Amino acid sequence: MVIKQNRGRDWLEWQRRLVTLAQVGGVIGVLWLVVVLFYGEMGLSRYLAMRDYAKNLEQELSVLRNENVTLQQDIQRLEHDPSKIEQLAREQLGYVRKGETVYQFIPGSEKQREPSSKP
């Protein structure tokens, strides 16, 4: 059996102070970590904002990819489908086939033809 020598009150008091100092240092360290976690440059609020921004970018990227697929299909149709070329020529350039009659409506002409009723 080993018997340890009594080191006295001074030793016990010094040991208590050391433990108390370690506890205070630990509490300060934890508080500092909490403050950095929530309010630091790369804290939780910035992380949440960046996560939302990344989610928005992913949605925008998905929309752009879908639009890209649609445009690629339009390009393929323009390269290989004569009916699509004819449709665009009619809509955008006003082309007509030989023998077709074109009727053009002028905006505002109906208002001028209505008889004005003055009391």
C-alpha positions as CSV (number, residue, x, y, z in Angstrom):
1,M,0.0,0.0,0.0
2,V,1.3,3.4,-0.9
3,I,0.7,6.3,1.4
4,K,1.0,9.8,-0.1
5,Q,2.4,12.6,1.9
6,N,0.0,15.4,2.9
7,R,1.0,18.5,0.9
8,G,-0.9,21.0,3.1
9,R,-3.4,23.7,2.7
10,D,-1.3,25.8,0.4
11,W,-1.1,23.0,-2.1
12,L,-4.8,22.4,-1.9
13,E,-5.6,26.1,-2.3
14,W,-3.3,26.4,-5.3
15,Q,-4.9,23.4,-6.9
16,R,-8.4,24.8,-6.4
17,R,-7.4,28.1,-7.9
18,L,-6.0,26.3,-10.9
19,V,-9.2,24.3,-11.4
20,T,-11.3,27.5,-11.0
21,L,-9.1,29.3,-13.6
22,A,-9.4,26.4,-16.0
23,Q,-13.2,26.5,-15.6
24,V,-13.4,30.2,-16.2
25,G,-11.1,29.8,-19.2
26,G,-13.3,27.1,-20.5
27,V,-16.5,29.2,-20.1
28,I,-14.8,32.1,-21.8
29,G,-13.6,29.9,-24.6
30,V,-17.1,28.4,-25.2
31,L,-18.7,31.9,-25.1
32,W,-16.1,33.1,-27.7
33,L,-16.9,30.1,-29.9
34,V,-20.6,30.8,-29.7
35,V,-20.1,34.4,-30.6
36,V,-17.9,33.5,-33.6
37,L,-20.4,30.8,-34.7
38,F,-23.3,33.3,-34.8
39,Y,-21.6,36.7,-35.6
40,G,-18.3,35.9,-37.1
41,E,-17.3,36.6,-40.7
42,M,-18.1,33.0,-41.7
43,G,-20.8,32.5,-39.1
44,L,-24.1,30.8,-39.1
45,S,-26.0,33.7,-40.6
46,R,-23.6,34.0,-43.5
47,Y,-23.8,30.2,-44.0
48,L,-27.6,30.3,-44.2
49,A,-27.5,33.2,-46.6
50,M,-25.0,31.5,-48.8
51,R,-27.0,28.2,-48.7
52,D,-30.1,30.1,-49.9
53,Y,-28.1,31.9,-52.6
54,A,-26.7,28.6,-53.8
55,K,-30.3,27.1,-53.9
56,N,-31.4,30.1,-56.0
57,L,-28.5,29.6,-58.3
58,E,-29.3,25.9,-58.7
59,Q,-32.9,26.8,-59.6
60,E,-31.8,29.4,-62.1
61,L,-29.3,26.9,-63.6
62,S,-32.1,24.4,-64.0
63,V,-34.3,27.0,-65.8
64,L,-31.4,27.9,-68.1
65,R,-30.7,24.3,-68.9
66,N,-34.3,23.7,-69.8
67,E,-34.3,26.8,-72.0
68,N,-31.1,25.6,-73.6
69,V,-32.7,22.3,-74.5
70,T,-35.7,24.1,-76.0
71,L,-33.4,26.4,-78.0
72,Q,-31.3,23.4,-79.2
73,Q,-34.6,21.7,-80.4
74,D,-35.6,24.9,-82.2
75,I,-32.2,25.0,-83.9
76,Q,-32.6,21.4,-85.0
77,R,-36.1,22.1,-86.4
78,L,-34.8,25.2,-88.3
79,E,-32.0,23.1,-89.8
80,H,-34.1,20.2,-90.9
81,D,-37.8,21.1,-90.9
82,P,-39.0,23.2,-93.9
83,S,-42.4,23.8,-92.4
84,K,-40.8,25.6,-89.4
85,I,-38.8,27.8,-91.8
86,E,-42.0,28.6,-93.7
87,Q,-43.8,29.4,-90.4
88,L,-41.1,31.8,-89.3
89,A,-40.9,33.5,-92.7
90,R,-44.7,34.0,-92.6
91,E,-44.7,35.3,-89.0
92,Q,-41.6,37.5,-89.0
93,L,-41.1,38.5,-92.6
94,G,-44.7,38.6,-93.8
95,Y,-44.2,36.2,-96.7
96,V,-47.2,34.7,-98.5
97,R,-47.6,32.0,-101.0
98,K,-48.5,32.6,-104.6
99,G,-52.3,33.0,-104.9
100,E,-52.9,33.8,-101.2
101,T,-54.9,36.8,-100.2
102,V,-53.6,38.9,-97.3
103,Y,-56.0,40.9,-95.1
104,Q,-54.4,43.5,-92.9
105,F,-56.3,45.1,-90.1
106,I,-55.2,48.6,-89.1
107,P,-55.6,49.3,-85.4
108,G,-57.9,52.2,-84.6
109,S,-59.7,52.2,-87.9
110,E,-62.9,50.7,-86.3
111,K,-63.2,53.7,-84.0
112,Q,-63.1,56.1,-86.9
113,R,-65.9,54.3,-88.8
114,E,-68.3,54.3,-85.8
115,P,-70.8,57.1,-86.1
116,S,-70.3,59.7,-83.4
117,S,-73.3,60.3,-81.3
118,K,-73.5,63.9,-80.2
119,P,-76.5,65.1,-78.0
